[in-house]
Amino acid sequence: MSLSDAVAAAVSTPRDALAGVVRELLDPLAVRPSPGAALRTAARVCTLFLGLAAVAWTSGLPYVFPSLGPSAYALAVSPSAASSSPQRVVGGHLVGLAGGLLAYHLLAPGLAVTHLPPGLTVESARLAASATLSVGLTSAGMLATDLRHAPACATTLIVSLGVLPGVREAAVILSAVLVLVGVDYATPGFGGVRDPPT
């Protein structure tokens, strides 16, 4: 083998390996839902959020918050999945609320990520510790109770980072989850994307 062949082989091997990794990562994207199924499911997500948006608009309360987006998506895309059952959606968020409230009031009361303290301060360490503890407590709680709903880990962060850290806010969060599940129950029959077999 000549030196130029050896160099070409050395250069193409990492490139080929990288191309293989990219192909493997993008392979699942080759199987997509039909455009009609995608549109129906997107309409379902919007329908689920419409009730929350209406309550938020009329009441002025934070009935729309980040973790409800993934919950609505899960309910619309995978309505028959175990993690989309009403018990797991409500129960998971309830566990997340408990973990977030406990972590926040134990480690970071009075602080909020919206007014982030400077780095390398006790305050920033308290917020980081609160977030870490809340995710750990929520994960353990969901596994112990079999109320697994991944978006609840976002709920626990919303609470433990001081965005919605009070008992009143927790009641709003829980009632918003109940509205989401209620709208899902009241409007069955469209949405859902079948996952291909693995």
N, C-alpha and C positions, 0 to 999 in steps of 0.2 A: 504494500500500500504506500503510495507516495504521500509526501507531506501535505500536498493540496487536498488529496482524498481524505486524509486524517482530519484536517481542519474542517472540511465540508461536512464530514460525518459528525464531528464534535458540535458544530454549529447547528446542524439539522436535528440532532437528537433532542436537545432541549426544546427547540421549536416544535418538533413533532409531539413531544410530551405535553407541551403547553396546549397545542391544538387538540390533543386527545382529552385533556381536562376540560377545555372549553366546550367540546362536543358533548362530553358527559354531563356537564352542568346545564347545557341548553337542550339536551335530549327531551326532558319532560315537556318542554315548550312546544314540541312538535305535535302533541295531542292537545288540541284546544277545543273548548265548547263551540257549538255552532254560534254564528252571530245572533240568531234569534234567542237561543238559551242565555247568551251573555246579556243581551238587552233585557230579557225578562227578569233575570237575576239582579241586574243593576236597578231595575224599576222596583224590585222587592226591597232592596236595601233602602232606597229612597222612601218607599212606603213605610217601612219600619221607623225611619227617622222622622217622618212627617208628624207623627203624634208627639214625639219629643220636642220638635221644633215649635209646634203649636203651643205646648205647655210652657216652654221657655219664653216664647214671644208674649203670651198673655200674662204670665205670672212675674216675669222679670227674674226668675230663679234660674240657676245654672243646670237646666235639664239636658243640656248638650255639653258633653265633655269627652275627652279623647278616647277613653276606653270603651265607650258605647259604639264607636265606629267598628272596631274589630268584632264586637259582639253581634251587631246587626249583620255584618258581613258573614260571620259564621252561621247565623240563623238562616240567612238567605241562600248561601252557597251550599251548605251541608245540613239541611234541616233534619235529616235522619241520623246524623252523627250523635254519638253519646254525649259529647261535650256541648251539643246544642239543645239538650233536654232542658225544660224549664227549671227543674230542680238544680241542675248544674249551673245554669246561667245565673239564677238568683242566688243560689248557695255559694257559688264561687265568688261573686261580687261581695256577698256578705262576709265571707272569710277574708277577702281582701280589705274590706272596710275595717274589720276588727284588727287585722295585722297592722294596717296603716295607722289607725288611731293609737294603738298601743305603742308602736315604735315612735311615732311623732311626739306623743305626750311624755314618753319616757326620755327621749334623747334630744328632741329639737323644738320644744314648745316656744312659740313666739317667732320662729324663723320661717322664711319662705323662699323657695327657689326663684320666685318672681323678683325678689330683692336679694340676689345672690351675694353673700359676703365674699370678701377677697379670699383668694387662695391661700392655703397654708395658715388658716386661722382656726381657732377652736370652733367657731360658728360653722365654717364650711365643713369641718370634720364631723360635727354633730349632724348636719344635714345628710352627709354621705353615709354616716353610720345608720341614721334613721331609715334611709332608702334601702340600704343593704339588709338591715334587720327585717324591715317590712316584707321584702320579697322572700326572705327565708321563712318568716312566719306564715306568709300566705301559701307558699309552696308546701310547707309541712302540713298546714291546716287543710288544704285542698286534698292532699294525698291521704291524710288520716281519715277524712270524712267522705272520700270518694266524690267530692264536689269539684272535679277538675274542669276549669274553664279558663284557658290561658289569658284572655283579656282582663281577668280579675287582677293579674299582676300589674297591669297599667293602673287600675283603680287604686291599688295599694300605694303606688308611687304618687299618684295625685294627692292622696291624703298625707302620706309620710313626708312629702317634700313641702308641705304647708300650703298647697294650692287650695284645697277644700278640707281643712283639718279639724273642723268643729263637729259637734254632735248634730247641730242643725243641718250642716252641710252633708253629713253622713245620711241623715234622713232624706234629704233631697236626692242624693245618689241612689239610695235604695229604692225610693219611689220612682226614679227615672228608669231604673232597671225593670221594675214592675210594669211600668208603662210600655217599655220596649217588648217585654214578654207578652203583655196583654194584646198589643197590636199584632204581634206575630201570631198569637192564638186566634184573634178575631179575623185575620185576613189570610187564611190558608190557601193553598192551591196553585201558587205560581212561584217560580224561582227554583233554584237547586241545579247544581251541575254535577253530573255523575263523574266521579274520578275514575280514570282508567285503571285496570288491574295492574298491580306491580309485580 
